[in-house]
Amino acid sequence: DCDGDHQCAGDLICHQRGANEEVPGCTGGGSDKSKTDYCIRSGPQPTYAPNSFGATFVPGDLSQPCDGGKLMLSRGMDCRLLTTAGQYVKYDTGGQSTVPMHRRADGAAVIAHPTDGGWYYTSNSERKLGGGGVGTLRFNAQGKVIGYKMDLENTSKNCGGGKTYWDTWVSCEEDGSSGFCWEVDPFTGHTAKTNA
């Protein structure tokens, strides 16, 4: 309980509050003492998208350990290991991919499936000497991994790229003067060299 800014560390300020008043920048609570004053950050406080069930995650609050503490996420988020480079992708619905997950994953995008509510995670493979390309994980509408394929192969050092407005992926080779850009459609599987 603070009575003035001089009792707060660093650039925090003392927030004097009334009975059961929310503390700016804090979530949860409910069990704290009425009229307890807290040191808070000065300036604008973060805002969260309104919804009927509260904030789905709190940006910047890296207090949620994941993968045995190897990764820290914002409170309210979660993670799971989907696959490992060089390993066959195990499907949540049973079975596995016919090709292993590409190595040296780089630029990526999430692209909605046009008809079933699922999506694709499409990412570059930045391998050299014709070992690069684009690989795509397929998810159903429930977030289950149901497929994996290589949409583009035999390219080199696919590094950057970008999602198009028409839901394709442009993958760019970082191969000196001989690199090209390729447009990849994870839904149809069509790939083509593009004049980017």
Helices and strands as residue ranges (DSSP letters): G 5-7, E 12-15, E 38-41, E 62-66, E 71-74, E 88-90, E 96-100, E 105-112, E 119-125, E 132-139, E 145-155, E 158-163, E 169-173, G 176-178, E 181-184, E 191-194
